[in-house]
Amino acid sequence: MTASYFLGVDGGGTKTEFLCIDDGGRELARARTGTTYHLQVGLDGAKAALSEGVGAICAALSITPADIAFAFVGLPAFGEDKATDPLLDTACAALLGHDRYRCANDMVCGWAGSLACEDGINLVAGTGSIGYGRRGSVEARTGGWGEVFSDEGSAYWIAVQGLNAFTRMSDGRLPRGPLHAAFVDALSLTNDLDICAKTMGSGGLGRDGIAALAPIVSSAAAAGDPAALAILTQAARELFAIATSLRAQLGYATGERAAFSWSGGVVQRQDVVRETLRQLLNENGQFEVVEPRWSPVEGAARYARLLSRATAG
């Protein structure tokens, strides 16, 4: 019997993961490239990352893109720009050489993975943040407006709040706590003002570089810094607000429990955020907290297989 290949692509603000499975869900090949966030690397950068990843999968399996039965490509910021979306979609068509694929926002990968393509709400909190849910034929999203004025509760947001607290500690607007020393040590600052060049100068940090500073806030909170602890607690509240908004949009009745899960490094690795969020969900009483079943990229691959069956039937 000829093997069937289903490709899942989970794009993100820091990395892009590729996974190919067979019809039985068995992993066949896996690859990873840089970000496909076109607002950071441009359209050409996103296309290059996709090409590299698909090429690596095909090389590992000694196949061509034409052999891929169906692909699901989740891309950051997809669906938010009417001019760019068609260009990304066309790039996927050209790369695969056929129309057996679907492009969507990478939030769908998180939902497909955590909830195994079943009804419920998934929260993506990584470099950015966004919530996505499905209930029957209804789907909805909340958050994900971008790091400039949104992405509350994300690693980027946590890091920015931490940087803000550092500046206020430095000039006396906030009592100096462990967070101040944590930033000095992590960024090797000889003068507090050096943080401006370190983060915003010509050799400064991009979006993912800023987001990578979030663990500094976490370590400061563990050391007893009240400002850092407040930032992480507020991050959990922001993520909880995304969940309650989605629950309302999806039309859950009062007392009807909505399955809730998550993906992304913030909830997985930030203990204060995860436990505070879990407490808020439990106190609300209208969510069923579900441990993530699959990773987002596995969700993307399995969703590709599901879409293939739906289009064939």
N, C-alpha and C positions, 0 to 999 in steps of 0.2 A: 504494500500500500504506500502511495506517495505521501510524504510528510506534509502537514499543514503548518505554516509559520504565521504566528500572530505577534505583532510587534507593538510594544507599549513604549511611549516616550514621555517621561516626566520632566518637563523643563522647570527651571527654578532660577532664583536670583543669584545663586552661587554656582550651581552645577546642573547638568542635565544627565539623566540616567536613561538607558535604553535596555529593554529586556525582551527577548524573543522566547515564546513558549510554543508548545505543540497543542494539538486539539485536546489532549488530556490534562493540560495545565502544567506539564513538565518543563522546567527551565532548560533552554537550549543554548542560549548565549546571552552575555551581559556586557555592557560597555558604559563608559562615563566620559563626558566632555565638559567643557566650560559652560557658562551661562548662555541661555537663549533669550535673556531679557533684552529685547531690542532697544529699549529706552536707555540701556547702559552700553551695549556693544554695537548698536546699529543693526540695520536689517542684514547687511552683509555678514556681520559677526554672528548673528543668529543662524543664518543660512549655513555658514561654515561649520558651526557646532553640530547642526543637524546632519550635514553631509558627512562629517567625521564619524559621528556615532553610527549612522546607518551603514557606512562603509565598513566599520569595525565589526558590526554584527554579521554582515554578509560575508566578510572575509573569514570570520570564525566558523561559519557554517558552509562555506564554499557554495554560496547561492548568489543570486542577483536580486535587486529590489523587486523584479517582476515575479519572483517566487513567493513573496510575502502575500499571504491570503488577505490580510486586513491589518491596518495600522491605526492606532489611536495616538494622536500627538497632542499632548497638553502643554500649552505654552504660557509663560507669564505675560499678563496684560493683554492676552488675546480676547477679543470681543469689546475692547475699549477704544478702538480707533478705526473708524470706517475707512480710512485711507490705507492704513497699514495692514489690517486684517486680510484683505484679498491678496496682498503681496506675499504674506506668510503662507496663506493657503496655496497659492500658485507655486511657491517654492517647494512645498511638500509634494505637490503633484509632479513637478519636474524631477524632483529627487527620486520619487518612487516609480515614476513612469506609468502610473495607472490611477484610477479613481477609487480604489478600494481602501479608503482611509477617511478619517474624520479628524478635524482640528477643533480644539476648544481651549478654554482657559485651563491652566494646570490645576485649578481647584477641583476639577472633575476627577483627576487622578487620585487626589486625597480621599474624596468620597468613595470612589470605586474600590480603593484599597482598604480603608478602615472599615467600611460597612459592607464589603463584599457585594457591591452594586445593589444593595437593598435600601429600602426607604429609611430616611433619617437625616441627621444633620452632621456634617463634618466641619471641623475647624482647622484651617491651615495656619499655623503660626511658626514661620521660619524667618527668613530674611524679611519678608513682608507678612501681612496677615489678611485673611479673607475667610468668609464662611460660605458654605454651599450646602444645599439640602434638596432632597426629593421626597415627594409623597404622592404616589400614584403618577398621574400625568403632570403634576405641578412641580416646578423647580424654582429655586430662588437663590439669590446671593446677597450677602451683606458685607460691607467693608471692602478692602482691596482697592481703595481709591489712590494708592500710591504713597510713597514715603514723604513727599513734600508737605502734605497736609492731612495724611491719614495713616493707615497701617498700624492703628493702635494695638498695643500688646505684642507687636512683633519684636524680633531681635533688634532691628534698626531703631524702632521706637524706644525700646528699653535703653539702648546705647545712647541715643540722643538725650533722653531724660537724665541719664547718668552724667553725660558731658555737661549738661546744664547745671546739675547739682555741683559738679566739680568747680565750675566757674564761680558759682555763688559762695561756695566754701572758700575759694581762693581769695575773693575780695571782701569777705566778712559778712555777706548777706545771709549766710547759713552757717551754723556751727560746724567746725571742721571735724569730720569723722574719718573712719577707715577708708571710705571711698576716695578721699583726696589722695592719700598715700598709695592706694591701689592703682590709680591712673598714673601717678608719677612714676611708679615702678614699672608698670606695663609698657608705658610709652617712653621710658628713659628720659624724662624731662629734667633739664637742669634749671629751667625757669618755667613757672606755670604758664606764661604766655606762649611758650614754645608749642603748646597744644594746638594753637591756631594753625601754625604752619604744618604740624604733624597731620592734622585732619583735613585742612582746607587749602594748603599751599600747592605749589606746582607738582610736588611729589606726594601730595596728600592721599587720603583714603577715598575710594569710591564707595558706592552703596554697600557692597558686600563687605568691604573693609570696615566701614562704620559698624555694620551689624555684628562683625566679629568681636567688637568690644563689649557686647552684652555680658559675657561671663565675668567681666570685671565688676559689674554691678552685683552679680550673684555672689561673688567672693566677698565683696564688701558687706553685703547683707548677712552672710554667714559669720562675718567678724563682728556683727552687732551694730552696723551703721543704720540708724533709723531712717535716713533719707533713702538709702538703697532699698531697704525693706519696703518702704512706702511705694517706691517705683514698681517693684515686683508685684505688690498687692494690687496696685492700680491696674497693672497689666492684666491681671486675672479678672478684674472687674470689667475691663474693656472687652475681653474675650467673652465673658459671660453675657454682656450686652449684645454681642453679635449673635450668640445662641438664642437669646430670647426674641430678638428681632426676626430671625429665621423661623422660629417656631410659629410666630404670629403670621408671617407671610405664607407659610405652608398650610395654614388653616387647621392646626391641631385644636381640638376642643378642650375646654377646661377639664382638667383631670386626666386627659389622654396623654400618656407618656410618649415622648419622642426619643427615639434612639439617638444618642450623641456620642461621637468619637472625635479623634484628632489626628493630625499628622504635623510634621515639622519639629525642629529642634527645641523650640521654646518650651512647649508643654512636656516634651519627652525628657529634657535635660535640666530645666529650671524647676527645682523642687518646690520652691515657694509658690510659683505661678501654678503649677499643676495641682498642688494640694489645696490652695485657696480656691481655684476654679472648681475642683471636685466638691469642696464644701458648699460653694454657692449653688451648684447644680443640685446637690442632695437636699439642701434647705428649701430650694424652690419646689421640689417634689414632683416636677412634671417632665423630668428627663430620665431616661434609662442609660446610664453611662456604660459604654461598650468599649472594651479594650480593642485597639486597632487589630484587625485580623491579618491584613496584608500590608506591605509597604505601598506607597503611591505608585511606584513604577510597576509593581506586580498588579496593582489594581488597573493600571492603564492597559497592560497586556491582556488581562482577563476581560476587560471591557471591550477591547478590540475583537476578541473572540465572540463575545456576546453580540456586538454590532454586526459581525459577519453573519451570524446565524439569523439575526433579525432581518437583514437585507436579503438573505437567501430565501427566507420563508415568506 
